[in-house]
Amino acid sequence: MAADDVPGPEIRRLTPADLAAYKALRDEGLARHEDAFAADVETERAFSPESYLPRLGLSDPLGGTFLLGAFAGGQLVGGLSLERAALRKLRHTATLTTMVVHPAHGGRGTGAALVAACLAEARQAHGLEMITLSVSTSSARAVRLYERAGFERWGLLPHALRIGDGAQARYFDKLYMVYRLHPKVA
Ligand SMILES: CC(C)(COP(=O)(O)OP(=O)(O)OC[C@H]1O[C@@H](n2cnc3c(N)ncnc32)[C@H](O)[C@@H]1OP(=O)(O)O)[C@@H](O)C(=O)NCCC(=O)NCCS
């Protein structure tokens, strides 16, 4: 089969049955890319797969909260989380977090497909107007991907992440980005 004939990943919303695979992918990503995520793997390893149940958005009638997964050969190889704000004055916003693609499946458009599917699903959510995210400047591939998808930079927080303490501390800056689902809305 020629490289061009390799089927793209299947992208779909995760269900409770996917949470064990989601946790495995997530923990592996947190461990491999500690500069990319605010969550630390030592803390998250203690969480059960069921602890991620609220992220599926099953009880949210308005939409805008979900986990998306990318599947190749039936295996979960990538994912992201969209979480709609709970406060009434922030309900028009949702935050994209924890995007990860297993390195064995990187560089084939899986990350781009996940973000495109996220934007399409978010457009179906009643009253949702914008998606925000923060991304470490060290995650250059992710920054490029978000900009290609149409996210705009609006801020930079130097030393947003601190890994380690004292003389061992390493700092990472975070870019803040926004995507407007309905650009004509001021
Ligand atoms: C960032 C991340 C999710 C991207 O996933 P991915 O599946 O590799 O993303 P894509 O394949 O869509 O794009 C990656 C690159 O492959 C290229 N690409 C996509 N399809 C391709 C193809 N068929 N042939 C060749 N290159 C291709 C893209 O142009 C892009 O190039 P660039 O890095 O020069 O900009 C992944 O690298 C990752 O998990 N990184 C660590 C965690 C992280 O930083 N997460 C973001 C937290 S905010």
The ligand as a Tripos MOL2 file, in Angstrom:
@<TRIPOS>MOLECULE
LIG
   48    50     1     0     0
SMALL
NO_CHARGES

@<TRIPOS>ATOM
      1 C1          1.4770   18.3770   18.9570 C.3       1 LIG1
      2 C2          1.0030   17.0050   18.5400 C.3       1 LIG1
      3 C3         -0.3580   16.7130   19.1560 C.3       1 LIG1
      4 C4          0.8700   16.9930   16.9980 C.3       1 LIG1
      5 O1          0.3070   15.7470   16.5810 O.3       1 LIG1
      6 P1          0.5720   15.1760   15.1030 P.3       1 LIG1
      7 O2         -0.3990   14.0940   14.8580 O.co2     1 LIG1
      8 O3          2.0090   14.8600   14.9290 O.co2     1 LIG1
      9 O4          0.1770   16.4670   14.2370 O.3       1 LIG1
     10 P2          0.0840   16.5650   12.6450 P.3       1 LIG1
     11 O5          0.5460   15.2750   12.0250 O.co2     1 LIG1
     12 O6         -1.2690   17.0520   12.2920 O.co2     1 LIG1
     13 O7          1.1250   17.7290   12.3280 O.3       1 LIG1
     14 C5          2.4550   17.5810   12.7130 C.3       1 LIG1
     15 C6          3.4100   17.8170   11.5340 C.3       1 LIG1
     16 O8          3.2700   16.7680   10.5820 O.3       1 LIG1
     17 C7          3.0470   17.3430    9.2920 C.3       1 LIG1
     18 N1          2.2440   16.3850    8.5310 N.ar      1 LIG1
     19 C8          0.9260   16.1160    8.6950 C.ar      1 LIG1
     20 N2          0.5400   15.1770    7.8170 N.ar      1 LIG1
     21 C9          1.6520   14.8360    7.1200 C.ar      1 LIG1
     22 C10         1.9010   13.9080    6.0850 C.ar      1 LIG1
     23 N3          0.9260   13.1290    5.5960 N.pl3     1 LIG1
     24 N4          3.1700   13.7910    5.6180 N.ar      1 LIG1
     25 C11         4.1440   14.5620    6.1120 C.ar      1 LIG1
     26 N5          3.9720   15.4680    7.1160 N.ar      1 LIG1
     27 C12         2.7400   15.5930    7.5810 C.ar      1 LIG1
     28 C13         2.3500   18.6300    9.5710 C.3       1 LIG1
     29 O9          2.4720   19.5530    8.4920 O.3       1 LIG1
     30 C14         3.1040   19.0930   10.7890 C.3       1 LIG1
     31 O10         4.3430   19.6550   10.3900 O.3       1 LIG1
     32 P3          5.1420   20.7300   11.3030 P.3       1 LIG1
     33 O11         5.4460   20.0450   12.6260 O.co2     1 LIG1
     34 O12         6.3490   21.0400   10.5200 O.co2     1 LIG1
     35 O13         4.2340   21.9100   11.5070 O.co2     1 LIG1
     36 C15         2.0010   15.8850   18.9310 C.3       1 LIG1
     37 O14         3.2600   16.2040   18.3690 O.3       1 LIG1
     38 C16         2.1570   15.7330   20.4320 C.2       1 LIG1
     39 O15         1.4390   14.9500   21.0380 O.2       1 LIG1
     40 N6          3.1220   16.5120   21.0370 N.am      1 LIG1
     41 C17         3.4040   16.4130   22.4460 C.3       1 LIG1
     42 C18         2.3040   16.9620   23.3250 C.3       1 LIG1
     43 C19         1.9400   18.4080   23.0190 C.2       1 LIG1
     44 O16         2.7760   19.2500   22.7670 O.2       1 LIG1
     45 N7          0.6190   18.6640   23.0660 N.am      1 LIG1
     46 C20         0.0770   19.9990   22.9150 C.3       1 LIG1
     47 C21        -0.3110   20.5080   24.2650 C.3       1 LIG1
     48 S1         -1.0590   22.1260   24.1870 S.3       1 LIG1
@<TRIPOS>BOND
     1     1     2 1
     2     2     3 1
     3     2     4 1
     4     2    36 1
     5     4     5 1
     6     5     6 1
     7     6     7 2
     8     6     8 1
     9     6     9 1
    10     9    10 1
    11    10    11 2
    12    10    12 1
    13    10    13 1
    14    13    14 1
    15    14    15 1
    16    15    16 1
    17    15    30 1
    18    16    17 1
    19    17    18 1
    20    17    28 1
    21    18    19 ar
    22    18    27 ar
    23    19    20 ar
    24    20    21 ar
    25    21    22 ar
    26    21    27 ar
    27    22    23 1
    28    22    24 ar
    29    24    25 ar
    30    25    26 ar
    31    26    27 ar
    32    28    29 1
    33    28    30 1
    34    30    31 1
    35    31    32 1
    36    32    33 2
    37    32    34 1
    38    32    35 1
    39    36    37 1
    40    36    38 1
    41    38    39 2
    42    38    40 1
    43    40    41 1
    44    41    42 1
    45    42    43 1
    46    43    44 2
    47    43    45 1
    48    45    46 1
    49    46    47 1
    50    47    48 1
@<TRIPOS>SUBSTRUCTURE
     1 LIG1         1 GROUP 0 **** ****
